[in-house]
Amino acid sequence: MPPLNALRAFEAAARHLSMAKAADELNVTPGALSHQIRGLEDLIGVQLFERGVRSIALTGAGARLYPGLREAFSRMREAVDTLDEADRDRMLVVSALPGFTAKWLAPRLYRFAALHPDIDTRIASSGALANFRTDGVHVSLRNLPESFAPEPDLVYERLFAASYMPVCSPRLIERLGPFDTPAALAHAPLIHDDSLATWTKTIGWAEWFALAGVAEVDASRGLRFSSSDHALDATVEGAGVLLASDVLAYDELRTGRLVMPFDLKMQSGRVYCVVYPTRLESRPAVCAFRDWARAEAASMVWESCKGEATRSAGPGAPAPHGKRVGKAIKD
């Protein structure tokens, strides 16, 4: 048998198709990982990876070897997990996107901790989809297309849909004056959340201006951020107007830190879901988190922040229109 560390190095690199990510997972340097894999190739006498300048791909031999090793390491992890059932049942690892973690999950998580002090909750914030077999994650909060194709052996619980609308700080209105019409935003400082491109190519300032009937606008100008939470933080500070997710901007709208100049929203065609493996659906910690997340989503009544926004913006500032900043989904 080849050394276990070499097999583990190959399995991680094959799963990520990235030496850097595999090395990070195993807490070794990419050079050390590559050395282990080359040693494995020399030992078994076949090449396992095609190595490009910035990428790797499995050879035919590597593709034959990977499924068996993936299953073997998965079974070993599951076997280790059974050693201490009590500790396993107390721990809950939740995966969520960084922006969703910062703006929705983290501000509410203390309520879950208060309801379930016996559960050791750990948040794994990542832009990548959690692998329930290899990442040690029990529950994931995912942003998915409304017409997503369910993966086998996973349970999906819908929380709410996501829409996008302009938001800004009352201090921006104090500085620039009220935005009386959508056309007024044509010359306002714009903020872009570039993470939207990860999910959809049809949501952005250009599309919103087209929906509002405003033509000949340079919608590419302005500040750009690669994460939603950073874009929202800059907007709260008065840096400009952001086309924001109603879910992520909910707390800022509710408290008046942000206001909606216009109640003109773009439907994203995406939903937030709680996702977990079917093998864990009877686990108490998973059930408790699922029920809590659904209750939190249902409690978001999407109330109007008109009063708070008017007082914050000062005399003459436009209040946000409408009484809803989004739509909750109930199963």
C-alpha positions in Angstrom: 0.0 0.0 0.0 1.2 3.5 -0.8 1.7 5.8 2.2 -1.6 7.1 3.6 -0.5 10.7 3.6 0.3 10.5 -0.1 -3.1 9.0 -0.8 -4.8 11.7 1.3 -2.8 14.4 -0.6 -4.0 12.9 -4.0 -7.7 12.7 -2.8 -7.7 16.3 -1.7 -6.1 17.6 -4.9 -8.4 15.5 -7.1 -11.5 16.8 -5.1 -10.5 20.5 -5.4 -8.6 20.2 -8.7 -6.3 22.7 -7.1 -3.0 22.1 -5.4 -3.3 25.4 -3.5 -6.8 24.6 -2.1 -5.8 21.0 -1.2 -2.7 22.2 0.5 -4.7 24.7 2.5 -7.2 22.0 3.6 -4.4 19.7 4.8 -2.3 22.5 6.4 0.8 21.9 4.3 2.5 24.0 1.6 1.6 23.5 -2.1 5.2 22.4 -2.6 5.0 19.7 0.1 1.7 18.5 -1.3 3.1 18.3 -4.9 6.1 16.4 -3.6 3.8 13.8 -1.9 1.8 13.3 -5.1 4.8 12.9 -7.3 6.2 10.4 -4.8 2.9 8.5 -5.1 3.1 8.6 -8.9 6.6 7.3 -8.8 5.6 4.5 -6.5 2.7 3.2 -8.5 4.3 4.0 -11.8 1.5 6.1 -13.4 0.9 9.8 -13.9 -2.2 10.9 -12.0 -2.5 14.6 -13.0 -2.0 16.6 -16.1 -0.3 19.7 -14.9 -0.9 23.0 -16.6 0.6 26.4 -15.9 -2.3 27.3 -13.5 -4.5 24.3 -13.4 -4.4 20.5 -13.0 -6.6 17.8 -14.4 -6.9 14.1 -13.7 -5.4 11.6 -16.1 -7.3 8.5 -17.0 -5.5 6.6 -14.2 -6.2 9.4 -11.7 -9.9 9.4 -12.7 -10.0 5.6 -11.9 -8.2 6.0 -8.6 -10.1 9.0 -7.2 -13.7 7.5 -6.7 -12.4 4.6 -4.5 -10.2 6.9 -2.4 -13.0 9.5 -2.1 -15.3 6.8 -0.7 -12.6 5.3 1.5 -11.7 8.6 3.2 -15.4 9.5 3.5 -16.1 6.2 5.3 -13.1 6.8 7.6 -14.4 10.2 8.5 -17.8 8.8 9.3 -16.2 6.0 11.4 -14.3 8.6 13.4 -17.5 10.6 13.9 -19.1 7.7 15.6 -16.5 7.5 18.4 -18.2 10.1 20.6 -21.9 10.2 19.8 -22.6 12.8 22.6 -20.1 15.3 21.3 -21.2 14.7 17.8 -24.8 15.5 18.6 -23.9 18.7 20.5 -21.8 20.1 17.6 -23.4 21.9 14.7 -21.4 23.3 11.8 -23.3 25.7 9.5 -22.0 26.8 6.1 -23.1 30.1 4.7 -22.0 32.8 2.2 -19.9 35.6 3.7 -22.4 38.3 2.9 -25.4 36.3 4.2 -23.4 35.4 7.3 -22.5 39.0 8.0 -25.8 40.7 7.3 -28.5 38.1 8.2 -27.2 35.1 10.1 -24.7 36.6 12.5 -27.0 39.3 13.8 -29.7 36.7 14.6 -27.6 33.7 15.8 -27.6 34.8 19.4 -31.3 33.9 19.6 -30.5 30.4 18.4 -27.8 30.1 21.0 -30.2 31.3 23.7 -32.8 28.8 22.7 -30.3 25.9 22.4 -27.4 26.5 24.9 -26.5 22.8 24.7 -25.6 23.0 21.0 -22.0 24.0 20.0 -22.7 26.0 16.9 -19.8 26.8 14.5 -20.2 29.0 11.4 -18.1 28.2 8.3 -18.4 31.2 6.1 -17.3 30.5 2.5 -18.3 31.3 -1.1 -18.0 27.7 -2.1 -20.7 25.1 -1.8 -20.2 22.9 1.2 -19.4 19.3 0.7 -21.4 17.5 3.3 -19.2 14.4 3.2 -15.8 15.9 3.3 -16.1 19.4 4.9 -17.6 18.4 8.3 -20.6 20.6 7.6 -24.1 19.6 8.8 -26.3 22.4 7.5 -25.8 24.9 4.6 -27.6 28.1 3.9 -27.5 28.4 0.1 -28.6 30.9 -2.6 -30.1 28.8 -5.3 -32.1 29.4 -8.6 -35.9 29.1 -8.0 -35.9 26.2 -10.5 -32.9 24.4 -9.0 -32.4 20.7 -9.6 -32.2 19.0 -6.1 -29.1 16.9 -5.5 -29.8 13.4 -4.4 -29.7 12.7 -0.7 -30.2 16.3 0.3 -33.2 18.1 1.9 -34.1 21.6 0.9 -36.1 24.0 3.1 -37.0 27.3 1.3 -36.7 30.4 3.5 -37.3 33.4 1.2 -36.8 34.8 -2.3 -34.4 37.6 -3.0 -35.2 40.8 -4.9 -32.9 43.8 -5.6 -33.7 47.5 -5.3 -31.8 50.8 -4.8 -30.9 51.7 -1.2 -28.9 54.6 0.2 -28.1 56.3 3.4 -30.2 59.2 4.7 -26.9 61.2 5.0 -26.5 60.8 1.2 -29.9 62.4 0.7 -29.0 65.2 3.1 -25.9 65.9 1.1 -27.3 65.6 -2.4 -31.0 66.3 -1.9 -33.9 64.0 -2.5 -34.1 61.6 -5.5 -37.5 62.6 -6.8 -37.5 60.2 -9.8 -35.5 57.2 -10.9 -33.8 59.4 -13.5 -32.3 61.4 -10.6 -30.1 58.4 -9.9 -28.5 58.8 -13.3 -26.0 61.3 -11.8 -25.8 59.9 -8.3 -22.7 58.0 -7.1 -23.4 54.3 -7.7 -22.1 51.3 -5.8 -21.8 47.9 -7.4 -21.9 44.5 -5.7 -19.8 42.4 -8.1 -20.7 39.2 -6.2 -24.0 39.3 -8.1 -22.2 38.1 -11.2 -21.7 34.8 -9.3 -25.4 34.2 -9.3 -26.9 36.0 -12.3 -25.9 38.1 -15.3 -29.2 39.8 -15.4 -29.1 41.8 -12.2 -27.2 45.1 -12.2 -27.6 48.8 -12.5 -27.9 48.7 -16.2 -30.8 46.3 -16.0 -32.5 48.3 -13.2 -32.3 51.6 -15.2 -33.8 49.8 -18.1 -36.6 48.5 -15.9 -37.2 52.1 -14.6 -37.3 53.4 -18.2 -34.2 55.6 -17.8 -32.1 55.6 -20.9 -28.5 56.7 -21.8 -27.0 56.2 -18.3 -23.4 55.2 -17.7 -24.3 52.4 -15.3 -20.7 51.1 -15.1 -19.3 54.0 -13.1 -18.9 54.1 -9.3 -17.4 52.0 -6.5 -17.2 48.2 -6.9 -17.0 45.6 -4.2 -16.5 41.9 -4.4 -18.7 41.1 -1.4 -22.2 42.1 -0.5 -21.5 43.1 3.2 -18.7 45.5 2.2 -20.9 47.1 -0.4 -23.7 47.6 2.2 -21.2 49.0 4.7 -20.0 51.6 2.3 -23.6 52.5 1.4 -24.5 53.0 5.1 -21.6 55.4 5.3 -23.1 57.5 2.5 -20.7 56.5 -0.3 -23.5 56.1 -2.9 -26.6 54.2 -4.0 -26.4 50.5 -4.0 -28.6 47.9 -5.9 -29.0 45.6 -2.9 -30.6 42.4 -1.9 -33.7 43.0 0.1 -32.8 40.1 2.4 -29.2 41.4 3.1 -30.4 45.0 3.5 -33.4 44.1 5.7 -31.8 45.1 9.1 -30.4 48.4 7.8 -33.8 49.3 6.2 -35.7 48.3 9.4 -33.5 50.5 11.6 -33.3 53.4 9.2 -29.6 53.2 8.5 -30.6 52.7 4.8 -33.7 53.9 3.0 -35.3 53.0 -0.4 -35.6 56.0 -2.7 -38.0 54.0 -4.9 -39.9 50.8 -4.3 -38.9 49.5 -7.7 -37.5 46.0 -7.3 -36.0 43.5 -9.7 -36.8 39.8 -9.1 -33.7 37.8 -8.9 -35.2 34.4 -9.7 -33.2 33.0 -6.7 -34.2 31.7 -3.3 -32.3 31.1 0.0 -32.6 27.6 1.4 -31.6 25.6 4.4 -29.9 22.4 3.0 -28.8 19.3 4.9 -28.2 15.6 4.1 -31.1 13.2 4.5 -28.9 11.1 6.7 -29.0 14.0 9.2 -32.6 14.9 9.1 -33.4 13.3 12.4 -30.4 14.7 14.2 -31.7 17.0 17.0 -29.2 19.9 16.3 -30.0 19.9 12.6 -33.8 19.9 13.3 -33.4 22.7 15.8 -31.5 24.9 13.4 -33.8 24.2 10.5 -36.9 25.1 12.6 -35.2 28.2 14.0 -34.2 29.5 10.6 -37.7 29.0 9.3 -39.1 30.8 12.3 -36.7 33.7 11.8 -37.7 33.9 8.1 -41.4 33.9 8.9 -40.9 36.6 11.6 -39.5 39.0 9.0 -42.7 40.8 8.3 -40.9 43.2 5.9 -42.4 46.1 7.7 -42.1 49.6 6.4 -39.2 51.7 7.7 -40.9 54.9 6.5 -41.1 56.6 9.9 -37.5 55.9 10.8 -36.3 56.9 7.4 -38.2 60.1 7.3 -36.8 61.2 10.7 -33.3 60.2 9.7 -33.3 61.9 6.3 -34.5 65.2 7.6 -37.2 67.6 6.3 -38.0 67.3 2.7 -36.3 64.0 2.1 -38.4 61.4 0.3 -39.6 58.5 2.4 -39.3 55.0 1.0 -42.4 53.8 -0.8 -44.3 50.7 0.0 -44.5 48.5 3.1 -42.5 45.6 2.0 -38.8 45.2 1.2 -39.1 41.6 0.0 -41.2 38.5 0.1 -41.0 35.6 2.4 -41.5 32.1 1.1 -43.5 29.7 3.3 -43.7 26.0 2.5 
